[in-house]
Structure formats: structure tokens, C-alpha cells
Amino acid sequence: MSDPKVTVIVSCYNSEKYIRQALDSILSQDYDRFQVIAIDDGSTDSTASILKAYGDRIIVLTHSDGGNYGQFAAL
């Protein structure tokens, strides 16, 4: 892929219930010049492992101090 023209940022905190649906929807778009950055705010459910399963298809960032500030703070 050449340099992306669009960046999709997904902030998440304890989002295991919907994160797969959201990411699968983004990744299934016809337009392919985009990157996905998921920002996890130290989720305590299985969100982190779900994000990891996407491998190099997405970029995952996690708050370095463990987070737990909530989804809004993940931005």
C-alpha cells in the first residue's frame, strides 16, 4: 500500500462486545488507501487481545501508564 490518504482512529476501553464489528466494517471498505489506529485505554476485558489478533492490519496504541481513564481519554 502506498502512503495512506485517510487515517481512521478507533478509541476503545473495555470494548470487547463491539470492537470486532467496528474493525471488520472499517477493513472491509472498497477504498484501500487508509490506515487504522486503535487506541486502547488499558482495557481490562479482552479488547487488547482482540486488537492484537488483527496483526499488522491495524496499528495499536496503548496508554503507557496503563490508562483506565475511559474511552474518551483514549483520544
N, C-alpha and C positions, 0 to 999 in steps of 0.2 A: 504494500500500500504506500502511495506517496504521502507526503505530508497531509495530515487531516485538515479539512476545512471547518469541521464542526467538532466541538467537544461537548459531550453530554456528561453532566455531573449528577451523580446519584448520591444523596446523603442518606445514611441509614444508621439506625440504632434499634437493636432488637427487632429486625425486620424479616425474620425467617419466614413468616407467613406469606409475604408478597414479593420478596426480593427476586426470586427466580422468574416470576411472571413479568416483573418490570424489566429485568435484564434481557430476558428472551425476546420481549417485544422490541426493545431497542436494537438488539443484534439482528433481528430478522428484517430490518428495513432494506429496501432496494438500494438506497443510496449507501455507498460503501466508503466514503471519504470522511470518516468520523472516528473519534476515539471515545471510549467510555472510562470515566474516572469515578470509582466508587469510594466514598469517604465514610469509613466506619468509625463511629464514636465509642469504640470499646464495648461493643455488644456483648451481652452475657448469655445470649441464646446461640443458636447455630449459624447466625448470619456470617460470621467470619469464615467458617469452613465452606459455606455455600459460595461465598465470593472467591475463595481460593480455588474451588473446583472449576472456575471459568478460565483458569490458567492465564495465558498471555493475551486472551481476547479482551481483557479489561485491565485497567490499572487500579490497584487497591491501595488506598492510603488509610492509615490508622493513626489516631492521635498518639503521640509518643509518650504521653503521661498516663495512658490507659483510658483517658476520656471519661465516659459516663456523665457527660453534660447534656445528653439528649440529641435528638435528630437535628434540631435547629442549629445547635452549636457545631455540628459536623461541618457546616459550610464555613 
